[in-house]
Amino acid sequence: MDWAERLDKQMRDYLSDVSVLKEEPMAKHTSFRVGGPAKRMAFPEKSEQLVLLLSMARECGARPLIIGNGTNLLAPDGGLDRLVIGTDRLCRLEMGEEPDSIVAGCGVPLARLADFACRQGLAGLEFAHGIPGTVGGGVCMNAGAYGGELKQVAAGVSALFPEEGVRFLSGEELAFGYRRSFLTEHPEAAALHAVFRLTPGDPEEIRETQRSLMARRKASQPLEWPSAGSTFKRPEGYFAGTLIDQCGLKGRTVGGAQVSEKHAGFIINRGGASCADIKELIRQVQAVVGEKTGVRLEPEVKFVE
Ligand SMILES: Cc1cc2nc3c(=O)[nH]c(=O)nc-3n(C[C@H](O)[C@H](O)[C@H](O)COP(=O)(O)OP(=O)(O)OC[C@H]3O[C@@H](n4cnc5c(N)ncnc54)[C@H](O)[C@@H]3O)c2cc1C
């Protein structure tokens, strides 16, 4: 029996209420719309199920991969010999015990979190409204835009560690940096839910800020095409998109992958792109920008294997 068959049996016996798919195309679960089949993909609906599932995965020798909305992921064409865990059903969302705080499950979309905060008259998450990820993926990546970062409002995360069990990590322990956190350095840990500490604000003003940031996004980003947002991290002292544009790479194409004409910082899937196309285009962009400007671009998109 391989790990997947052992896991199937354990899930039939102890987690029969968790839905699990076999050979599930990752293209259906990533915003790039690329990626071959994951051997198993499961969708827990409660934190307790996720905890049990991860312990079963360990016993069965599976290599789990927790994903949110897959908006920062590049999955291989040949698929993943892994247990992918989708968190979109882990969407508890309520006011926290501390004043002006919100508790959100890892699968809550950031847009929904920001809307909830707005309705409660709480400011601080306006920047996150247009980021298409979840709370889990967002905290892991310290998602940010227009001067805001989750680091500014995330008071802590309850996370499951394979050896230690569930532990609450404070904002400080999360050691946020630019598009990284303690969780990016510990991919074996699973964020279950996060606590956000906000400040009272006027719902109308909050809504207006959200609207104007979304309008800026729509005007500058190729949101009509599949992508994973900014392909590269912002290099110190530069903007990746400007460097790529200055190197004449707008519109550069490999197979179905293209450097967006609208925003050179985005690689888009113009239809039928493979992971190999996107990786090759990333390589070419890095090579040309490196050669012409001396700046090394580092991908922000995460390659999963
Ligand atoms: C059109 C577009 C615009 C974007 N704009 C922005 C932007 O303005 N700013 C920005 O920062 N990003 C942006 N992004 C990128 C992306 O939305 C963010 O990085 C987001 O935080 C990823 O969240 P996700 O839920 O999709 O995570 P995924 O892509 O699913 O996963 C990202 C990482 O987080 C890990 N992870 C996910 N959930 C958990 C969990 N529960 N526990 C532990 N680890 C977990 C995954 O294993 C993976 O390593 C954009 C993407 C797109 C497609």
The ligand as an SDF file (V2000), in Angstrom:
LIG
                    3D

 53 58  0  0  0  0  0  0  0  0999 V2000
   -4.3690   39.3870   -9.1140 C   0  0  0  0  0  0  0  0  0  0  0  0
   -3.5160   39.2160   -7.8890 C   0  0  0  0  0  0  0  0  0  0  0  0
   -3.1710   40.3110   -7.1280 C   0  0  0  0  0  0  0  0  0  0  0  0
   -2.3750   40.1600   -5.9840 C   0  0  0  0  0  0  0  0  0  0  0  0
   -2.0540   41.2610   -5.2550 N   0  0  0  0  0  0  0  0  0  0  0  0
   -1.2990   41.1180   -4.1410 C   0  0  0  0  0  0  0  0  0  0  0  0
   -0.9740   42.2680   -3.3520 C   0  0  0  0  0  0  0  0  0  0  0  0
   -1.3710   43.3810   -3.6130 O   0  0  0  0  0  0  0  0  0  0  0  0
   -0.1980   42.0700   -2.2600 N   0  0  0  0  0  0  0  0  0  0  0  0
    0.2650   40.8200   -1.8900 C   0  0  0  0  0  0  0  0  0  0  0  0
    0.9550   40.7020   -0.8730 O   0  0  0  0  0  0  0  0  0  0  0  0
   -0.0410   39.7380   -2.6350 N   0  0  0  0  0  0  0  0  0  0  0  0
   -0.8090   39.8450   -3.7310 C   0  0  0  0  0  0  0  0  0  0  0  0
   -1.1180   38.7450   -4.4800 N   0  0  0  0  0  0  0  0  0  0  0  0
   -0.5420   37.4260   -4.1050 C   0  0  0  0  0  0  0  0  0  0  0  0
   -1.4000   36.6010   -3.1420 C   0  0  0  0  0  0  0  0  0  0  0  0
   -2.7730   36.9330   -3.2300 O   0  0  0  0  0  0  0  0  0  0  0  0
   -0.9190   36.7580   -1.7050 C   0  0  0  0  0  0  0  0  0  0  0  0
    0.4140   36.3040   -1.5360 O   0  0  0  0  0  0  0  0  0  0  0  0
   -1.8050   35.9910   -0.7260 C   0  0  0  0  0  0  0  0  0  0  0  0
   -1.4040   36.3040    0.5720 O   0  0  0  0  0  0  0  0  0  0  0  0
   -1.7440   34.4680   -0.9110 C   0  0  0  0  0  0  0  0  0  0  0  0
   -2.8340   33.9170   -0.2130 O   0  0  0  0  0  0  0  0  0  0  0  0
   -3.4460   32.5070   -0.6150 P   0  0  0  0  0  0  0  0  0  0  0  0
   -4.4930   32.1800    0.3650 O   0  0  0  0  0  0  0  0  0  0  0  0
   -3.8640   32.4710   -2.0300 O   0  0  0  0  0  0  0  0  0  0  0  0
   -2.1830   31.5720   -0.3630 O   0  0  0  0  0  0  0  0  0  0  0  0
   -1.6240   30.4010   -1.2920 P   0  0  0  0  0  0  0  0  0  0  0  0
   -1.1630   30.9740   -2.5970 O   0  0  0  0  0  0  0  0  0  0  0  0
   -2.6020   29.2930   -1.3470 O   0  0  0  0  0  0  0  0  0  0  0  0
   -0.3510   29.9550   -0.4270 O   0  0  0  0  0  0  0  0  0  0  0  0
    0.7220   30.8530   -0.2290 C   0  0  0  0  0  0  0  0  0  0  0  0
    1.6380   30.2670    0.8480 C   0  0  0  0  0  0  0  0  0  0  0  0
    0.9520   30.2740    2.0860 O   0  0  0  0  0  0  0  0  0  0  0  0
    0.9200   28.9610    2.6430 C   0  0  0  0  0  0  0  0  0  0  0  0
   -0.3430   28.8110    3.3700 N   0  0  0  0  0  0  0  0  0  0  0  0
   -1.5970   29.0230    2.9020 C   0  0  0  0  0  0  0  0  0  0  0  0
   -2.4980   28.7910    3.8660 N   0  0  0  0  0  0  0  0  0  0  0  0
   -1.7990   28.4170    4.9530 C   0  0  0  0  0  0  0  0  0  0  0  0
   -2.1500   28.0340    6.2810 C   0  0  0  0  0  0  0  0  0  0  0  0
   -3.4300   27.9760    6.6960 N   0  0  0  0  0  0  0  0  0  0  0  0
   -1.1640   27.7060    7.1480 N   0  0  0  0  0  0  0  0  0  0  0  0
    0.1480   27.7470    6.7730 C   0  0  0  0  0  0  0  0  0  0  0  0
    0.5460   28.1000    5.5400 N   0  0  0  0  0  0  0  0  0  0  0  0
   -0.4180   28.4370    4.6420 C   0  0  0  0  0  0  0  0  0  0  0  0
    1.0370   28.0290    1.4480 C   0  0  0  0  0  0  0  0  0  0  0  0
    1.5270   26.7430    1.8060 O   0  0  0  0  0  0  0  0  0  0  0  0
    2.0060   28.8040    0.5820 C   0  0  0  0  0  0  0  0  0  0  0  0
    3.3220   28.6020    1.0220 O   0  0  0  0  0  0  0  0  0  0  0  0
   -1.9170   38.8650   -5.6150 C   0  0  0  0  0  0  0  0  0  0  0  0
   -2.2790   37.7450   -6.3790 C   0  0  0  0  0  0  0  0  0  0  0  0
   -3.0830   37.9210   -7.5120 C   0  0  0  0  0  0  0  0  0  0  0  0
   -3.4910   36.6970   -8.3040 C   0  0  0  0  0  0  0  0  0  0  0  0
  1  2  1  0
  2  3  1  0
  2 52  2  0
  3  4  2  0
  4  5  1  0
  4 50  1  0
  5  6  2  0
  6  7  1  0
  6 13  1  0
  7  8  2  0
  7  9  1  0
  9 10  1  0
 10 11  2  0
 10 12  1  0
 12 13  2  0
 13 14  1  0
 14 15  1  0
 14 50  1  0
 15 16  1  0
 16 17  1  0
 16 18  1  0
 18 19  1  0
 18 20  1  0
 20 21  1  0
 20 22  1  0
 22 23  1  0
 23 24  1  0
 24 25  2  0
 24 26  1  0
 24 27  1  0
 27 28  1  0
 28 29  2  0
 28 30  1  0
 28 31  1  0
 31 32  1  0
 32 33  1  0
 33 34  1  0
 33 48  1  0
 34 35  1  0
 35 36  1  0
 35 46  1  0
 36 37  1  0
 36 45  1  0
 37 38  2  0
 38 39  1  0
 39 40  1  0
 39 45  2  0
 40 41  1  0
 40 42  2  0
 42 43  1  0
 43 44  2  0
 44 45  1  0
 46 47  1  0
 46 48  1  0
 48 49  1  0
 50 51  2  0
 51 52  1  0
 52 53  1  0
M  END
$$$$
